[in-house]
Amino acid sequence: MQTNHAGVWEDLYVAAVLETDPNKIADKISTAQDALRERWHELREVPLARDREKQRVEDAIRTLNMIRVTELERPA
């Protein structure tokens, strides 16, 4: 059953990428990553379907990982 449609992860992803408050960014990234992982698993169950969305989900996961490393794990 697909409950995490594209719009949900996209909205959470955009909110995380655009967040500028250092006190909120980690939570927004985590929330978006959870939604992305859930959607990726849903898409895996449909062979050869939604390949473009699968690629967008994978790209978004990589981008959030990069933001997490560069913005949250750098020394203060």
Residue, then its C-alpha position, 0 to 999 in steps of 0.5 A: m500500500q502506497t501512503n507516501h506519495a511523491g508530494v509528501w517527500e518532495d515537500l519535506y525535502v524542499a523544507a529541509v534544503l531551504e531551512t536556514d535555522p541551525n536549530k531546526i535543520a537536523d530535524k528537518i533533514s531527518t524527517a525528509q530522509d525518513a520520508l525518502r527512504e519510505r518512498w524509495h522502498e515503496l517504489r522498489e516494489v513496483p518493477l520498472a515503474r516510476d524510474r524517474e521518481k526513483q532517480r529523484v528520490e536517490d538524488a534527494i537522499r544524496t543531497l541531504n546526506m551532503i548537507r548533513v555532512t557539510e552543515l552539521e558535522r563541521p567543527a564549530 
